[in-house]
């Protein structure tokens, strides 16, 4: 009786995760000769330290292709459009990373004040992919103006990655910018 209660609680914990992450973890466990169902029966929750490796690997895979939010919960037209377009999803991840950096720099309250009009501009686009892309690029520019390292390459001549004249040394603030810029240059070449 107690064991089945633990299994039910564990299953509820796993059901709170995005389906894509659960499927990915299940695939990783199956390669090791186990499965999600087996670890649920054993009472291993997603927060168990034994699951940190597979979950981190799966999160990294999911973050590399999807937007910064859970597409299963997308309700507005702009969110649905972002989920359906790889380039918009990539731009959204960059905005999400820049926003997290902004929170670390100026605090969550002030960062929300900065981000609210940026999100409203994207929402106003509805399902228009071109409008959403322009709103996202404007958001990235705004984050850059506030000193955040969200970069991407655009066909717009006014939007550029940091030049190579910046020295990319770890103690220097530009180190993160240069690291992100190099990653994005690589990603842009592959698209």
N, C-alpha and C positions, 0 to 999 in steps of 0.2 A: 504494500500500500504506500509506504513512504517512498520507495524506489520509483513507483509510477508517478507520484507527485513531483519528485525531482525531475524526472524525464519530461513531464508536462511543462514545468517551469523552464527547463532548458530549451525545449522546443519553442516556447513562446519567445525566448531571447533570440533564437535563431531567426524566427519569423519577422522580427523587427528590422533585420538587415535587408539591404537591397537584394532582390532575387538574383541579380547577376553575380553579386559577391558570394552568395550561398552556393550557386552553381559552380563558380570557380573554385571555392574551397572544397566542395564535394569532389570535383575533378582531381584536385591536388591530393586529397585523401585516398581516392581510388587508385592513384598511381602508387601509393604506399600500401595498398591492400586493405584499406578501411573505407568508411563512407560517413556522410553526415548522420545517417540514421544510426549507425553504430555508436558514434560519439555522443549522440543525444541520449541513447539508452544508457551510456556510461555516465551521463550527467555532466558532460564537458560543454560548458557554455562558450559563447564567442569571446568572452573576456578572459577565459582561461589562458595562462601563459603558454601552454602547449599549442595554442591556436594562433599566437601572434605572428609566427613566420608565414604560414599559408595566408592568413588574412592580409598581412602587409603586402605580400606579393600580389594578391588579387586586387587590393585597393590600388596599387600602383598601375596594374594593367587597366583597371576601369578608369582611373584618372587620366590615363594616356589617351583615351579615345572619347570619353563622354564629357559633358559639361560639368561645372562645379556643383550642380545640384542633382538630386535624384529624379530622373526622367519619369519614373513611375508616378511621381507626385505632381508632374507638370499639368497645370490646369489652364493657364492663360495661353492665348494664341502665340505670343512671343516665345514662351517657354517651350511649347510644342515645336515651333519652328527651329529653335536652337537645338533641341534634341534630335531633330531630323536632318541636320546639316553639319557635317564634320568640321567645316571651317568655323562656323558659328560656335560650335562646341569648344573648339580650340581657343578661340578668342575669349569665350566665357571662362575657361580655366585660367587664362592669363589675368583676367579681371579679378577672379576669385583669389588668386595668389597675391596680386597687388593689394587687394582689400585686406587680406590677412596681415600683410606687411604694414599697411596703414594703421590697422588696429594696434599692432605692436608698437608703432611709433607714436601715435597721438591718442590712443584710447578708443574704446568701442563707441562711446557716445558721439564723439566728434567724427569718427569714421562713418557712422551711420548718417550723420548730417551731410557728409560729402557724398555718400553713395546713394542716398534717397533720390535726388534729382536725376542721377545717372540711370537708375533703374526705371524711374518714371518715363524717361525719354525712350528707353527700349520698349517698355510696355505700350507706349503710345503708338508704336509701329504696328501693333497687331501681328499678323502673319507675314508681313512684307520683309522678305529676307534681305533685300538691299538696304532698306531703312534700318533693320536690326544691326546689320554689319556696320553701317555708318555710326549708329549710336554706340556700338561696342568700341569702335576705334576712337570715338570722342571720349568715352570713359577711360580708355587706356591712356590717351593724351592727358586727361585730367589727373590720373594717378601719377603719370610721369612728372607733371608739373609740380606735384606735391612731393616729389622725390622718391617715388616708388619705382622699383625695377620691373614694371610690366612692359615688355617689349614684344613687338611683332613687326613683320615687314608688310607694308601696305603698298598698293599701287599708287597711292596718293603721294606726291612729291614732298609734302610738308611733314611726312611721318617717317622717321629714320631710327635705326638702331644706333646705340652709342658708337662713336668712332673708335678706331683702334688707338688713338692717341691717349686714351685713358689707361692708366697703368692698372693692371689687374692683379693687385697684391691683396692678400687676405685681410690685413688689418685696415685696409682702405675701404671706405664706403662703396666705391665703385666695383669692388671685387664681386659682389653679388650681381650687380648690373652686367658686368662682363661675362660672368658665368651664365646668366640667363640669356644674354645676347648670343653667346656661342651656341647654346642649346637651341635657341630659336632659329638661328641661321641654318643649323643642321636640319631642323624640322622643316623649314621653308624649302630647302633644296629638295627634300624628299616628297614634297606635295606638288 
